[in-house]
Amino acid sequence: MRVLMYYNNNDVRVEEMPVPVIGPGELLVKVFASGICGSDVMEWYRVKKAPRVLGHEIAGEVVEVGEGVEDYRKGDRVFVSHHVPCNTCRYCLKGSHTACETLHRTNYDPGGFSEYIRIPRINVERGVYRLPGEMSYEEATFIEPLACVVRGQRLARIKPGHTVLVIGSGISGLIHIVLARAVGAGRIAASDITEYRLRAAERFGADAVINAKEDIPARLRELNGGRLADIVIVCAGALPASTVALKCVDRGGTVLYFAVPEPEVAVPVPMNDLWRNEVTLMTSYGAGPLDIETALQLMKCRRVDLTGMITHRLGFDEGGLGFRLVAEAGDSIKVILQPHKKHGG
């Protein structure tokens, strides 16, 4: 089978690997669509594990069922979660599923940027979801990124009427805008450094956009009746995004770090100001089972429709282009890879 092997953001190669052999309790899934996540192009994070087959936003069809599997059949259309929690450790029992050690160790084989993937027994038991009949494979690639956003907003406790500022209008920022609108947030503002993404933020529900080259807190006050934001969501890993967020949150508000700088970068925190104004700083990582179920239901009932974010549909022969588009964060939003698409098809 063909896979897309990652060496670095500028070196992504189509290579051949054997189709995985499944064992008892496992599934073999034919991948029809796989989204390139922003985390796939975080070179500082990915290169140290290269070469490897990345990809975790997948949808496909069960083509082989291992002995003992009773809940799935050949032909089932599925989304598969790459990371699954144990559901029994102290972290899972208190609802912190994404801090579970099992979740950090689990994955499918070899990765979502391949024509076929082997689903280990634990993922079969805890991370396979049948797709609604009306949901396309392309749409299903949004289940995982939407679930991550669902978790972040649930933890941040966004409520109807809250003023929300989203810093960074890439794919995750845009999904935050769409979900915040769906749950009844009040005024939603978005910032970015590119006009292309600011226009996208407007299309997907932002009431106002702010170029990040401007004085964001000052512009936010102008747009929001003199007030800052109840909820600030950071969706950009650059240090300036992390620091300006602390200047944009209202008293009693919350800053959610959905994206963070590289590990060696320290973010200066004005602790005294945050203490006096009872500002909450929090992070969100990944998605747990509840978040995935919620995302599926939001998409199934059309409370959230994200398919308009797809800007590129590419085969593996154009995989290098796909990675460059996402890494450059220019005139693209969601890039979908189709493993079985032939060049020019």
C-alpha positions as CSV (number, residue, x, y, z in Angstrom):
1,M,0.0,0.0,0.0
2,R,1.0,3.6,-0.4
3,V,1.8,5.8,2.6
4,L,2.9,9.4,3.0
5,M,6.1,9.3,5.0
6,Y,7.0,12.5,6.9
7,Y,10.6,13.5,7.2
8,N,10.1,17.3,7.7
9,N,7.6,19.9,6.5
10,N,9.5,20.2,3.2
11,D,10.2,16.5,2.7
12,V,7.1,14.3,2.6
13,R,7.4,11.3,0.4
14,V,5.1,8.7,-1.1
15,E,6.4,5.3,0.0
16,E,5.3,1.7,-0.1
17,M,4.6,-0.4,3.0
18,P,2.9,-3.8,3.4
19,V,-0.8,-3.7,4.2
20,P,-1.0,-4.2,8.0
21,V,-2.0,-7.7,9.2
22,I,-4.7,-7.6,11.8
23,G,-5.0,-9.9,14.8
24,P,-7.9,-11.0,17.1
25,G,-10.0,-8.1,18.2
26,E,-8.7,-5.8,15.6
27,L,-10.0,-4.1,12.4
28,L,-8.5,-3.1,9.1
29,V,-9.9,0.1,7.8
30,K,-9.5,1.5,4.2
31,V,-8.9,5.2,4.6
32,F,-10.9,7.4,2.2
33,A,-10.2,10.9,3.7
34,S,-7.6,12.2,6.1
35,G,-7.2,15.8,7.2
36,I,-3.9,17.5,7.8
37,C,-3.9,18.9,11.3
38,G,-2.0,22.0,12.3
39,S,-0.1,19.8,14.8
40,D,1.1,17.7,11.9
41,V,3.2,20.6,10.7
42,M,4.6,21.6,14.1
43,E,8.1,20.7,13.0
44,W,9.7,21.1,16.5
45,Y,7.3,18.4,17.7
46,R,7.3,16.1,14.7
47,V,10.9,16.0,13.4
48,K,12.2,14.3,16.5
49,K,10.0,11.3,15.7
50,A,10.6,11.3,11.9
51,P,10.5,9.5,9.7
52,R,6.9,8.3,10.4
53,V,3.5,8.2,8.9
54,L,1.3,10.9,10.5
55,G,-2.4,11.6,10.2
56,H,-5.2,11.2,12.8
57,E,-8.3,12.9,11.3
58,I,-9.5,10.0,9.3
59,A,-12.6,8.4,8.0
60,G,-13.0,5.1,6.1
61,E,-14.5,1.7,5.7
62,V,-14.0,-1.5,7.6
63,V,-12.6,-4.0,5.1
64,E,-11.5,-6.8,7.5
65,V,-12.7,-7.9,10.9
66,G,-10.5,-9.7,13.4
67,E,-11.6,-12.8,15.3
68,G,-13.8,-11.9,18.3
69,V,-15.0,-8.5,17.0
70,E,-18.8,-8.5,17.3
71,D,-19.7,-4.8,17.1
72,Y,-18.4,-4.1,13.6
73,R,-18.9,-5.6,10.2
74,K,-17.2,-5.3,6.8
75,G,-18.6,-2.3,5.0
76,D,-19.2,-0.2,8.1
77,R,-18.3,3.4,7.5
78,V,-16.4,4.7,10.5
79,F,-14.4,7.4,12.2
80,V,-11.6,6.1,14.4
81,S,-10.0,7.9,17.3
82,H,-6.2,7.5,17.3
83,H,-5.9,8.1,21.0
84,V,-8.1,6.4,23.5
85,P,-8.1,6.5,27.3
86,C,-8.2,3.6,29.8
87,N,-11.3,5.0,31.6
88,T,-10.1,3.5,34.9
89,C,-7.1,5.6,36.0
90,R,-7.4,8.4,38.5
91,Y,-7.2,11.0,35.6
92,C,-10.0,9.4,33.7
93,L,-12.2,9.0,36.8
94,K,-12.0,12.7,37.5
95,G,-12.8,13.6,33.8
96,S,-9.2,14.4,32.7
97,H,-9.2,11.8,30.0
98,T,-6.6,13.5,27.9
99,A,-4.1,13.3,30.8
100,C,-4.4,9.5,30.8
101,E,-1.2,7.7,30.1
102,T,-3.0,5.1,27.9
103,L,-4.4,7.9,25.7
104,H,-0.9,9.2,25.1
105,R,0.4,5.8,24.2
106,T,-2.3,4.5,21.9
107,N,-2.5,5.0,18.1
108,Y,-3.4,3.2,15.0
109,D,-0.9,1.5,12.6
110,P,0.9,3.0,10.8
111,G,-0.9,6.4,10.7
112,G,-3.8,8.1,9.0
113,F,-1.8,9.1,5.9
114,S,-1.9,5.6,4.5
115,E,-4.3,3.6,2.3
116,Y,-5.1,1.1,5.1
117,I,-4.7,1.2,8.9
118,R,-4.8,-1.4,11.5
119,I,-7.0,-0.6,14.5
120,P,-5.6,-2.2,17.7
121,R,-8.0,-4.0,20.0
122,I,-8.1,-1.1,22.6
123,N,-9.0,1.4,19.9
124,V,-11.7,-1.0,18.5
125,E,-13.2,-1.2,22.0
126,R,-13.1,2.5,22.8
127,G,-12.5,4.6,19.7
128,V,-14.5,3.4,16.7
129,Y,-17.7,5.3,15.7
130,R,-20.1,4.5,12.9
131,L,-20.8,7.4,10.6
132,P,-24.4,8.6,10.1
133,G,-25.6,7.6,6.6
134,E,-25.8,11.2,5.4
135,M,-22.2,12.1,6.6
136,S,-19.5,12.0,3.9
137,Y,-16.0,10.8,4.6
138,E,-14.7,14.4,4.0
139,E,-17.1,15.8,6.6
140,A,-16.1,13.0,9.1
141,T,-12.5,14.3,9.1
142,F,-13.8,17.2,11.1
143,I,-15.0,15.0,14.0
144,E,-11.7,14.9,15.8
145,P,-10.8,18.6,15.5
146,L,-14.4,19.6,16.4
147,A,-14.2,17.3,19.5
148,C,-11.0,19.1,20.6
149,V,-12.8,22.4,20.3
150,V,-15.8,21.0,22.2
151,R,-13.6,20.0,25.0
152,G,-11.9,23.4,25.2
153,Q,-15.1,25.3,25.2
154,R,-16.7,23.0,27.8
155,L,-13.7,23.4,30.1
156,A,-13.7,27.2,29.6
157,R,-17.5,27.3,30.3
158,I,-18.6,29.5,27.5
159,K,-22.1,30.7,28.2
160,P,-24.8,32.4,26.1
161,G,-24.0,36.1,25.9
162,H,-20.3,35.8,26.6
163,T,-18.0,38.0,24.6
164,V,-15.4,35.8,22.9
165,L,-12.1,36.7,21.3
166,V,-10.4,34.1,19.2
167,I,-6.7,34.8,18.5
168,G,-5.6,33.0,15.4
169,S,-8.1,32.3,12.6
170,G,-6.7,29.1,11.2
171,I,-8.8,25.9,11.2
172,S,-9.0,25.6,14.9
173,G,-9.8,29.2,15.4
174,L,-12.6,29.1,12.8
175,I,-14.1,26.0,14.4
176,H,-14.0,27.8,17.8
177,I,-15.9,30.7,16.1
178,V,-18.5,28.3,14.6
179,L,-19.1,26.4,17.9
180,A,-19.2,29.6,20.0
181,R,-21.9,30.9,17.7
182,A,-23.8,27.6,18.0
183,V,-23.8,27.6,21.8
184,G,-25.1,31.2,21.9
185,A,-22.1,33.3,22.6
186,G,-22.7,37.0,22.3
187,R,-20.2,39.1,20.4
188,I,-17.4,37.1,18.7
189,A,-14.2,38.8,17.6
190,A,-11.3,37.2,15.8
191,S,-7.8,38.2,15.0
192,D,-5.1,37.0,12.7
193,I,-2.1,38.4,10.8
194,T,-3.4,37.5,7.3
195,E,-6.3,39.1,5.5
196,Y,-7.3,35.8,3.9
197,R,-8.0,34.3,7.3
198,L,-9.7,37.4,8.7
199,R,-12.2,37.2,5.8
200,A,-12.7,33.6,6.6
201,A,-13.4,34.4,10.2
202,E,-16.1,36.8,9.0
203,R,-17.6,34.2,6.7
204,F,-17.8,31.6,9.5
205,G,-19.5,33.9,12.1
206,A,-17.2,36.5,13.6
207,D,-18.9,39.8,14.3
208,A,-15.7,41.7,14.0
209,V,-12.1,41.0,13.0
210,I,-8.9,42.6,14.1
211,N,-5.6,42.5,12.2
212,A,-3.0,41.3,14.7
213,K,-0.7,44.1,13.6
214,E,-3.1,46.5,15.3
215,D,-3.5,47.2,19.1
216,I,-5.8,44.3,19.7
217,P,-6.9,45.3,23.3
218,A,-7.7,48.8,22.2
219,R,-9.6,47.7,19.1
220,L,-11.5,45.1,21.2
221,R,-12.6,47.9,23.6
222,E,-13.8,50.0,20.6
223,L,-15.8,47.1,19.2
224,N,-17.2,45.9,22.5
225,G,-18.5,49.0,24.2
226,G,-15.3,49.7,26.2
227,R,-15.0,46.1,27.6
228,L,-12.6,43.4,27.0
229,A,-13.6,39.7,26.3
230,D,-15.1,37.3,28.8
231,I,-13.4,34.4,27.1
232,V,-10.1,34.7,25.1
233,I,-9.2,31.6,23.1
234,V,-5.6,31.3,21.9
235,C,-5.3,29.3,18.6
236,A,-1.9,30.4,17.5
237,G,1.4,29.1,18.9
238,A,3.4,32.3,18.4
239,L,4.6,34.0,21.7
240,P,2.9,37.3,20.9
241,A,-0.5,35.5,20.7
242,S,0.0,34.1,24.2
243,T,1.1,37.4,25.7
244,V,-1.5,39.7,24.1
245,A,-4.3,37.3,25.2
246,L,-3.5,38.3,28.8
247,K,-4.2,42.0,27.9
248,C,-7.5,41.1,26.2
249,V,-9.4,39.3,29.0
250,D,-12.0,41.2,31.1
251,R,-12.1,41.0,34.9
252,G,-13.4,37.7,36.0
253,G,-12.8,36.3,32.5
254,T,-10.9,33.2,31.2
255,V,-8.0,32.7,28.8
256,L,-8.0,29.3,27.2
257,Y,-4.7,28.3,25.7
258,F,-5.8,25.9,22.9
259,A,-2.4,26.4,21.3
260,V,0.9,27.1,23.0
261,P,4.4,28.2,22.1
262,E,7.3,25.7,21.7
263,P,8.5,24.0,24.9
264,E,11.6,26.2,25.5
265,V,9.5,29.4,25.2
266,A,8.5,31.0,28.5
267,V,5.4,33.1,28.6
268,P,5.6,36.1,31.0
269,V,2.5,36.3,33.1
270,P,1.4,39.4,35.0
271,M,0.4,37.4,38.0
272,N,-0.5,40.4,40.2
273,D,-3.0,41.8,37.6
274,L,-4.6,38.4,37.1
275,W,-4.9,37.9,40.8
276,R,-6.5,41.3,41.4
277,N,-9.0,40.7,38.6
278,E,-9.7,37.0,39.3
279,V,-8.7,36.0,35.8
280,T,-8.5,32.3,35.0
281,L,-5.8,30.8,32.8
282,M,-6.4,27.3,31.5
283,T,-5.3,24.9,28.8
284,S,-7.0,22.2,26.7
285,Y,-5.4,19.3,25.0
286,G,-7.0,16.8,22.7
287,A,-10.5,15.2,23.1
288,G,-12.1,12.5,25.3
289,P,-14.9,10.1,24.5
290,L,-17.6,12.6,25.6
291,D,-16.2,15.3,23.4
292,I,-16.2,13.0,20.4
293,E,-19.8,11.9,21.0
294,T,-20.8,15.5,21.3
295,A,-19.0,16.5,18.1
296,L,-20.7,13.7,16.2
297,Q,-24.1,14.7,17.5
298,L,-23.5,18.4,16.7
299,M,-22.6,17.5,13.1
300,K,-25.4,14.9,12.7
301,C,-28.1,17.4,13.7
302,R,-26.5,20.1,11.6
303,R,-25.9,22.5,14.6
304,V,-22.4,22.7,13.2
305,D,-21.5,22.5,9.5
306,L,-17.8,22.7,8.8
307,T,-17.5,21.4,5.2
308,G,-17.3,24.9,3.8
309,M,-13.8,25.1,5.3
310,I,-12.3,22.6,2.9
311,T,-10.1,24.5,0.4
312,H,-8.0,21.6,-1.0
313,R,-8.6,18.0,-1.8
314,L,-5.3,16.3,-2.7
315,G,-4.0,12.8,-3.5
316,F,-0.9,11.4,-2.0
317,D,1.1,12.5,-5.0
318,E,0.4,16.1,-3.9
319,G,1.0,15.4,-0.2
320,G,4.1,17.6,-0.1
321,L,2.0,20.5,-1.4
322,G,-0.6,19.8,1.2
323,F,1.9,20.0,4.0
324,R,3.4,23.2,2.7
325,L,-0.1,24.8,2.4
326,V,-0.8,24.0,6.0
327,A,2.7,25.0,7.3
328,E,2.7,28.3,5.4
329,A,-0.8,29.2,6.8
330,G,-1.5,31.3,3.7
331,D,-4.4,30.9,1.3
332,S,-5.8,27.6,2.7
333,I,-8.0,26.5,5.5
334,K,-8.6,22.8,5.6
335,V,-6.5,20.4,3.4
336,I,-7.9,16.9,2.9
337,L,-5.8,14.1,1.6
338,Q,-7.5,11.3,-0.3
339,P,-5.2,8.2,-0.1
340,H,-6.9,6.4,-3.1
341,K,-7.1,9.4,-5.4
342,K,-4.8,9.1,-8.4
343,H,-2.8,12.0,-9.6
344,G,-4.9,14.2,-11.8
345,G,-8.1,12.3,-10.8
